[in-house]
């Protein structure tokens, strides 16, 4: 596995998959434990025609900070997930990134600027701090827990969502766990759109808003 890795000052443009990705897989030699402590910072991901600007799937202690993601028009600007049969994801910080003009229609679904989803393992200790999400094609942030056993523990603090094509922050009905929202600013909404939509019942998802 790749542990204690720093990826910085790189420029990815026009790729046919994710611009940058952290993938902690138990397959192909990764069965001895998850990838740990990978940092992606000061990188530019631009005009990816498939995949995400930046993707994180599984592992422990990763950091994604101060990156520029522009025009990821198939999937999300940043995708945080437990997809692809990866290890659980614990202790990820996503901070100070700029996501501009991101989100598409891959797999016949609308992708947000920042997308958090749990089709596989649980996702705990996620901190999303002080990011700027501009002109997303659809929602600024979307959170989807798609498996009944997977638990989300996440905090979104001090983020700015500007002029999204749909809503600001959307939580889907199947999400289970806890979510803290503090000091997030949503501006430039279109008519009939909302800053925050929570479809998850209180018995399944505890939401704290300050």
C-alpha positions in Angstrom: 0.0 0.0 0.0 1.0 3.6 -0.5 1.5 5.3 2.9 2.8 8.7 3.9 2.8 10.2 0.3 2.8 13.8 -0.7 1.5 14.9 -4.1 1.8 18.6 -4.8 2.3 21.2 -7.5 1.0 19.1 -10.4 -1.4 20.0 -13.2 -3.8 17.4 -14.7 -5.8 18.4 -17.8 -8.2 16.6 -20.1 -7.8 13.1 -18.6 -10.2 10.2 -19.3 -10.6 9.5 -15.6 -10.0 11.2 -12.2 -7.5 14.0 -12.3 -6.0 12.8 -9.0 -7.1 9.9 -6.9 -6.5 8.1 -3.6 -7.7 4.5 -3.7 -7.3 2.1 -0.8 -8.2 -1.3 -2.2 -7.9 -4.7 -0.5 -7.2 -6.2 -3.9 -3.8 -6.6 -5.6 -1.5 -6.5 -2.6 -3.6 -4.1 -0.5 -5.0 -6.9 1.7 -2.5 -6.1 4.6 -4.2 -2.8 5.5 -5.6 0.5 4.0 -3.6 3.2 2.4 -2.7 5.8 5.0 -1.7 9.5 5.2 -1.7 10.6 1.6 -1.7 14.4 1.0 -2.9 16.0 -2.2 -2.2 19.8 -2.1 -1.5 22.7 -4.4 -2.5 20.8 -7.5 -4.7 21.8 -10.4 -7.2 19.4 -12.0 -8.8 20.9 -15.1 -11.2 19.8 -17.8 -11.4 16.0 -17.0 -13.8 14.6 -19.6 -14.5 11.5 -17.4 -14.3 10.8 -13.7 -13.8 13.3 -11.0 -11.4 16.2 -10.5 -10.2 14.6 -7.3 -11.4 11.3 -5.9 -10.8 9.7 -2.5 -12.0 6.1 -1.9 -11.0 4.5 1.4 -8.0 4.7 3.7 -6.9 6.6 6.9 -5.6 10.1 7.6 -5.7 11.6 4.1 -5.6 15.3 3.4 -6.9 17.1 0.3 -6.1 20.8 0.6 -5.7 24.0 -1.4 -6.2 22.4 -4.8 -8.0 24.0 -7.8 -10.5 21.9 -9.6 -12.0 23.4 -12.7 -14.6 22.0 -15.1 -14.9 18.4 -14.0 -17.9 17.9 -16.2 -18.7 14.2 -16.0 -18.7 13.4 -12.3 -17.9 15.6 -9.3 -15.2 18.2 -8.6 -14.2 16.2 -5.5 -15.8 12.8 -4.8 -15.4 11.2 -1.3 -16.6 7.7 -1.2 -16.4 4.0 -0.1 -16.8 2.9 -3.7 -15.0 0.1 -5.6 -14.9 -2.3 -2.7 -12.3 -0.1 -0.9 -11.3 -0.1 2.8 -13.4 2.1 5.1 -12.5 5.8 5.0 -11.4 7.3 8.3 -10.0 10.8 9.2 -10.1 12.7 5.9 -9.7 16.5 5.8 -10.8 18.4 2.7 -9.9 22.0 3.1 -9.3 25.2 1.3 -10.0 23.9 -2.2 -11.7 25.8 -5.0 -14.2 23.8 -7.1 -15.4 25.7 -10.2 -17.9 24.7 -12.9 -18.0 21.0 -11.8 -20.6 18.3 -11.9 -22.1 16.2 -14.8 -24.4 13.4 -15.8 -22.2 10.3 -15.6 -24.0 7.0 -15.0 -27.3 8.8 -15.7 -27.3 10.7 -12.4 -26.6 14.4 -11.5 -23.2 14.8 -9.8 -22.6 17.7 -7.4 -19.6 20.0 -7.0 -18.6 18.0 -3.9 -20.1 14.5 -3.6 -20.0 12.3 -0.6 -21.4 8.8 -0.9 -21.2 5.4 0.9 -22.0 2.5 -1.4 -19.5 0.2 0.4 -17.9 0.8 3.8 -18.5 3.5 6.4 -17.0 7.0 6.3 -16.0 8.5 9.6 -14.0 11.5 10.7 -14.6 13.6 7.5 -13.9 17.3 7.9 -14.9 19.5 5.0 -13.5 23.0 5.8 -13.3 26.4 4.1 -13.8 25.3 0.5 -15.2 27.4 -2.3 -17.7 25.7 -4.6 -18.6 27.9 -7.5 -21.2 27.4 -10.3 -21.8 23.7 -9.8 -23.9 22.2 -12.6 -26.3 20.7 -10.1 -26.1 20.8 -6.2 -23.1 22.3 -4.5 -22.8 19.4 -2.1 -24.6 16.1 -2.2 -24.4 13.4 0.6 -25.8 9.9 -0.1 -25.6 6.9 2.1 -26.6 4.1 -0.2 -26.2 1.1 2.0 -28.2 0.5 5.2 -25.2 -0.6 7.3 -22.8 2.2 6.4 -22.3 5.1 8.9 -21.4 8.6 8.0 -19.6 10.9 10.6 -18.9 14.2 8.9 -18.6 18.0 9.5 -19.0 20.7 6.9 -17.7 24.0 8.3 -17.0 27.4 6.8 -17.6 26.4 3.2 -18.9 28.9 0.5 -21.3 27.6 -2.2 -21.8 30.2 -4.9 -24.5 30.1 -7.7 -25.2 26.3 -7.8 -27.3 25.0 -10.7 -29.6 23.3 -8.2 -29.5 23.4 -4.3 -26.8 24.2 -1.9 -26.4 21.1 0.3 -28.6 18.0 -0.2 -28.7 14.9 2.0 -30.4 11.8 0.6 -32.9 9.6 2.4 -30.7 6.6 3.1 -27.9 8.5 4.9 -27.2 7.1 8.4 -25.0 8.6 11.2 -24.2 12.2 12.1 -23.6 15.4 10.2 -22.5 18.8 11.6 -23.1 22.0 9.6 -21.5 25.2 10.8 -20.9 28.6 9.2 -21.5 27.5 5.6 -22.7 30.2 3.2 -24.9 29.5 0.2 -25.4 32.4 -2.2 -26.8 33.0 -5.7 -29.6 30.4 -5.5 -32.0 30.1 -8.4 -35.7 30.5 -7.8 -37.3 27.6 -6.0 -34.0 26.2 -4.9 -32.9 25.7 -1.3 -29.8 26.2 0.8 -30.2 22.9 2.6 -32.4 19.8 2.0 -32.3 16.9 4.4 -34.2 13.8 3.2 -32.9 11.5 5.9 -35.2 10.8 8.9 -34.0 12.1 12.3 -34.0 8.6 13.7 -31.2 7.7 11.2 -29.2 10.9 10.7 -28.4 13.3 13.6 -27.9 16.8 12.1 -26.4 19.6 14.1 -26.6 23.1 12.6 -24.9 26.2 14.0 
